[in-house]
Amino acid sequence: MTVARSQRFVSSLPRLAIALGLLAAAACAPAGDANGETAAAASDTPQPKAPQPGIVRPGIEVLLSDSLSLVRGRRAGLITNHTGRDRKGTPSIDLLADHPEVELVALFSPEHGIRGSAEAGVRVESGVDERTGLPVHSLYGETRAPTPEMLDGIEVLLFDIQDIGTRYYTYLSTMALAMEAAGAQGIPFVVLDRPNPIGGDPVHGNILDPAFSSFVGLYPIPMRHGLTAGEFARMAVGEFGVQADLSVAALDGWSRTMPYDDTGIPWIAPSPNMPSVESALHYPGTCLFEGTPISVGRGTDIAFQQLGAPWLDGEALAARLNALGVPDARFVPVRFTPSSPGDGKFGGTEVGGVRLESAGPDYDPTLAALALLVEIRAMSGDRWSWRTGHFDRLAGTDALRAALDAGATYAELAVAWGEGLEGYLARRAKYLLYR
């Protein structure tokens, strides 16, 4: 398949039904062409800062300026949250609801809610959007996918949410399940694309074992997958058997190596504990600690950039970690006090630990996480425990936990860590939309 780079919209590939097991799981152990659509947050969401000059137009702007034919004359549903906006900060909900040629009839809300304020794992209720009066169907409550009743009368289903480029983050799982539901009802699906904020080139971590498929990892992809939402959707159709009439509104002006700050698209925290691109960069590694007793910094201003517990000596831990020579990773001793953390870890208690820093282009947050797991587990002694099911779901395997329990060193874990990535990169290549 070839994609003309001057083309802002691409149409979907023939439907494929290839089994999940195409990608080999690591030892430690998401087509067609595309066009796309959008959504946004409620009008009472705090407004983002004014955009800086940039060259990247998000999918919602491309759709409304260049390819309105995808939604004109069709009753549209929109999967979105507060991150679905144009560069001026206008919610995609408002842009579509107020457009004279668009009939927006329903909204769909992912994890964290349509305003992005709900904590991780907290059930989201259905309701009514106050500004537009449209029904808001929860996709993080009684169901994770739109039901036939929710889709009744909808003639095109749109998706516009900012992802962060990590397998565990649930927005792309919501999208994939919605694609399947729309496909089953014969409803076209349009992704309004947005940048991968941590880059489209780096790919890191292990490949999920399909036996551990869950809402925090549906498909055998790496922890840091190097895809935009539109590219993920294409790969879901082409590799993972998702049946959908897919289009993608491709980004105009984005390149795979472009820093997010250069896009001109304001950063809006996609969830309460993803305050910055810096947190998103470390998240592919530090999120694993959600399955342990260690704080990931929830309840602080830099969640997922630091880890800690009351019993940890940050100075000693940093020294042990920095001695391992993890490529372009720096570990800085810190003390912090979580305030009302959503995970219930050490609220109001000062903890010791380390903050992660990327010291160069070879920084791999998942390798840093291996080092952290080995050393923090060793320093925790009998205070260490596993939230076994959750850790294995995040890791996409039970092999990593078993290896740690068996006393594996960082060097031993790192040797086989990239197994399967070459095969993934080869399969991924045909679904990429950007250079």
N, C-alpha and C positions, 0 to 999 in steps of 0.2 A: 504494500500500500504506500502510495506517495501522497504528500500533502503539500499543496502550493503554499509557500510561505506568505504570499500576498493576500491569501484568502483568510478572512476573519472568521468565517464559519465553515465548518466541515460536516458532512452528513455521515450517518452511521454506517459501519461495515455490515455485511450480512451477518445474521445471527449465528453464533457459534455455540456449541455445547460441549466444551472441553472440560474434562474432569478436573477437580481441584488439585489432584495429586501430581500435577506436572512439574512442580518445583520441589527439589530435594530439600528436606529440612536440614539445618545445620546440626553438627554433632552436639552442640549445646542447645542443643535445642531441648490492592486491588490493583474487534470493536469497530466500533465503527468510527467514521469521521464524525465531526461534531459541531453543534451550535448550542447556544445556551441562554438561560434565563436567570431570574433573580429573586431576591427578596431582601427584606430588611427588618429593622427593629421598629418597635413602637415609637410614636412621635415624642413620648415623654422620656425616652432614653437620653442620658446626657450626651450632648453634642460633641463629636470629636474636634480636635484642633483643626484650624484651617489648613488645607493641603498646601504643601510646598510645590514649587514648580517641578513637574515630572513628565514623563513621556508615556506612561502606561495607562491605558483605558481599561477598566474592568468590564466584565461581560455585560453587565446591565446597561452600561453606556453604549457598547457596541450593538447590543440588541435593539435599543430604542432609536439609534441613529441610522443603522444600516440594515437591519433585518426584522423589522416590525412584522413582516409577513408571517413569521413563525407563530405569532399570537393574535394577529388581527382577525377578528371575526370568530374567535374561539373563547369559550369559557375557561378561564385559567385558574389553576391552583398554584400556590407558591409555598415552597419549603424554605424557611428563612429564619433568621434571628437578627439581632441588633447589628451584626457585621455586614449585612446586605445593604450597602449604600453606594452612592456614587462618590466621586472624589470631593464634592462639595459637602458631603455629609447628609444628603437627602436620602431617607430610607427608600429602598426599592419598593416596599409596600406602597408608599405614597406616590412614587413615580408611576407605578402601574395603575393604582386605584384612581389617580387623577387624570390618567391619559385618556383622551376622548376616543381612541381606537382600541382600547384594551378593556376587556370585561373580566376583572379580577373577582372571583366568587368565593374563594376559600384560602385560608392560611394553614400551614402545618408547622408545628414547633418541635425542635429536637431537644436533646439533653440540655440542661441549663435554662430552658424556656425561651420564649420569643424575644425576651429582653436580656437574656444572658445572665440573669442574676441568681439563678438557683445553683446550689452547690452540687458537686459531682455526685451522681447516684441518687439524687433526690427526685422523687416522682413529680412529673410535670402534669398539671391538670389542663383539660380543654376549657375553652371559654369563648369570649367575644372580644375582638379588638376594639378598644374604646374609640379610636379616631374614625375608623372606616365602618364599624358595625359588622365586620365580616366574622364568620365563625373561625375559631382557632382550634384545630384538631391536634391533640398531643400525640407525638410519636415517641414519647418517653413516659408512658403511663401504663394503661391496660394493654397497649399494643406498641410494637416498635416499627410497624409498617402500616401504611394507609389501608384501611379496610375497604371492601367494595362499597359500603354505605358512605364512607368519607369521600370516595371518588365519584359517586353518583352525580352525573351532570357535568363533570369536568372533562374538557376536551384537549387540554394540554397541561402537563405538570412541570413546574419550573423549580430549579434549585439554585439558591444563591446564599452560600454561607462560607466564611473564611475558615479554611482548614489550616493546620499547622505542620503538616508533613510527617506525622508520626502514626504508626499502625494502631496504637491504642486509642487515639482520639476518635470519638464515636460519630462525628458528623458524617464521615464517609461511609460508615456502616449504615447510618440512617438513609443516606442517598442510595446505596446499593439495594437495600430492601424496598425503598420506594420505587426504584427503577423496575424491580421485579413485579411489584404490585401494579404499577402502571402498565407494564407489558402484558400482564395477564388480562387486563381490561381493554387492551388495544388503544391505550392513551399514549401519545408521543411524550417523550421526556426531554427536557432541555436543561443543560447545565450552563449557568452563567459563570464563567471561569474567573478565578482569582489567583494571584501569585502563590507559589509555595514560599512562605516567608523564610525558611531555612535553606533555600536553594534547590534547584532542580537537578544538579549534578551529583552531589554526594549521596551515596547509598551505604548505610551502615547497619550492622547488627545481624542477628540470626534470621533465618527464614522460618515463619510459623509452620509448625507441623499441623496439617489439616485435622488431625485428631483433637487438637486443642482450639478449633474454630469457635469463636464466641463473638459477642457484640463488641468486645475490645480487640478484635482481630478476626475478621471473617475469612480472609484468604491468605495463601502462602506467599506473603510479601515480607520484606525486611522491616525492622523497627523504624528506620529512617528510609522511607520508600522513594524519595526523589521524584514525586509526581504532583501535578496540580489536580484539583478535583475533576476537571474535564478529562485529563489523561487517565486518571484512576477509573473513571466511568468507562472509557474506551477499553481499558484493559479488562475490566469486569465483564464486558460483553465478549471480548475476543478470547480471553483465557479462562474465565471462571464460570462460563455457562449462563450468565445473566441474559435473559431474553428481554430486550427493550428496543423500541424505535427511538434511538438516541441521536440528539444533536448537541453540539457544544458551541456556545458563543465564546470564541477564543479571545484571549487577551490581545490587545493591540499595543505592541511596543515592548513586551516583556522578553527578557532572555534568561536562560537557565542560571547564569552566574550573577545576575543582577542583585545587589543587596536590596533588602526591602526598603530601606530608607531612600533609595534612589528612584523608587517607583512613582512617588508623588501621591500614593494612596495612603491616607491617614491610618495609623494602627489603632484598632479598637480591640480591646481585650476580648477574645472569643469566649472566654469563660472567666469566672471570678478569680481563679488562681493562675491565669496566663497573662500577666500584666504587660509583657514586653516580648520583643523578638528574642532578646537574650534568654528569657525563660524558655521560650519555644526551642531554642538551640540545644539546651541541656536536657529538655524533657524526654527525648528518646532513651536516655539512660536513667535519669533520676526517677522517672515514673515507676520503675521496677520496685522502688522502696515503698510504694503504696502497699505492697504485699509483705511488709516487714514491720517491726515496731518502731522504726526510725522516722522522725519527722522529715518531710520534704519541703518544709518552709511554708506550708499553708498557714494563713494567719499572719504572714509578714508581707512586706512590699516586694520581695523577690522570691516568691515561691518557685520551686524546682531549680533554683540556682544554688541552694544550700541544703545541707542535711545535718541533722543533729539529734542528740538524746541527752538526758541529764547525766548519764554515766560516762559520756565520751570526753576525752581530753583532746581538744581540737589541735593543740600544738603537736602532741605526739602523733595523732592521726595524720596530720598534714605532712609531717616528716616521713612517716612510713610510706604514704602515697607518692610523694614527690620522688622518693628513692627508687620507685618502680620504673620510671622512665616512660610513662604513658605518653605517646606522641602528642606534642603540642597541648598538653593538659597541665594546668597549674592548680594546686589545691592550697587554699588560704585558710588558716585557722579563724574561726568566728565563734561568737556567742550570740544567741538571739532568743527572744521570748515570743512564741506564737500567741496571738490574740484571737480567741474564739475560732480556732481552726476548724474547718469543716470536717476534718478526719478525726477529730477528737484527741489528737496527739499533743499532750503536754501544754494545753492551754494555760496561760499565765505562769508557766514554769520556765525559767532560764535553762537553756540547753547549750551544750558544747558541740562543736562539729567543724565542718569545712564548707567553704564556698568554692564553687568551680569556676575556672576561667579558661577561655579558649585563647591559647597563646600562639596560634598559627593555623595555616590552611589544612594541616593534617589532623586537626582535632576531631576525634570520633567520640561522641558522648556515650556510645554504648560500650566502647573499650574502657572509658573512664568509669562507667558503672561496674564493670567486672572488677576493677581494682578496688572500688569502694565496697562492693559486696564482700570481697575476701577480707579486707582489713577491718571493716566495721564489725563483721561477724566475729572475727578473732578477738577484737577488743571488747566485745559485748559479753562474752562468756555465757553464763546461764541466763542472762537477761535477753538473749537472742531468741526469737521465735519466728515461725512462718505463718502468714495467712495463706495457707497452702494453695487452696483453690484459686485464689485471686492472683497470687504470684505466678502460678503456672499458666493461667490465662494470659497474663501480661507477657510473660516470657515466651509464650507459644510453644511450650514444651515443659516436661518435668525433668529433663536431663540436666538443665542448669542447676536447679535446686539440689538434685542428687549429687552432682559433682562438687558443689560447695559443701554439702554435708560430708562428703568423703575426703574433704581436706584439699581439694585442688587449689593450686597457686594461680596467681594472675597470669604468669607466663604460660602455664599449662592450658588455661582456659582460652587465652588469646590466640594460641596456635591454630586452633580449628574454628575460630569464631566467624571467619568470613566464608566458610564452606557454603556453596550454593549461590553466592552472589553473582558469579560470572554467568550462570544459567539464567538467573533473574534479569540481569542487565540485557542479555541477548533477547529475551522475550519482551521486555519492556520497550525496546527500541522502536518497534513498529507502531507503538501507540503514542509516541511523543509528538507534541504539536509545536514545540519551540526549540530553537537552536541554543 
